[in-house]
């Protein structure tokens, strides 16, 4: 079974530039998550989709971050304009359904962003 | 909201020694608890999870954890450490009908030869 796919794996941009990350979840998984993991910290949820609808985006900095999952499968996360503090690993994850039922979340390998 | 605290940001053991990574949770309702492992430059991989039922949970790679409600703990153990166990370990918690899985800050395990 193919895992969660993410690209690009690594990206270096200058502050105020924009960047986009792509994610393809495990086939059949209705729930998709984007997490931000800053060095030395645990992952923090940015946004959660159930099919193509947003379930929780309370921790997404909406002035610069946006995400979409138009057809209920692939998703993109965009940052514009980037700040130095956005340097982190962006982890995409998916689960068969919402974590509220104790379902396992499966993570991709992450997209490493460095803002200089 | 639910949360977890991992005691010790760095644990070092000798190869063959007992591994004990500590996690305490806070939740006003019954929690679901998880341990994930992260190897360098990789994503998180599930080691084990507790939802309901048996409080001693066995996972992959010889790891196990015990849910202790009275102590609000979910410590991860392995009887004998292997060099390949060196990684970052994260404890996480969620509850029924709450979408936000909360992670601890992580514990880096070093295994000495």
Interface residues (C-beta under 8 A of the other chain):
Chain A: X4 X40 X41 X42 X43 X44 X45 X48 X55 X56 X91 X93 X98 X99 X100 X101 X102 X104 X105 X106 X107 X108 X109 X110 X112
Chain B: X32 X34 X36 X41 X42 X43 X44 X45 X46 X49 X51 X52 X90 X92 X94 X95 X96 X97 X98 X99 X100 X101 X103 X104 X105 X106
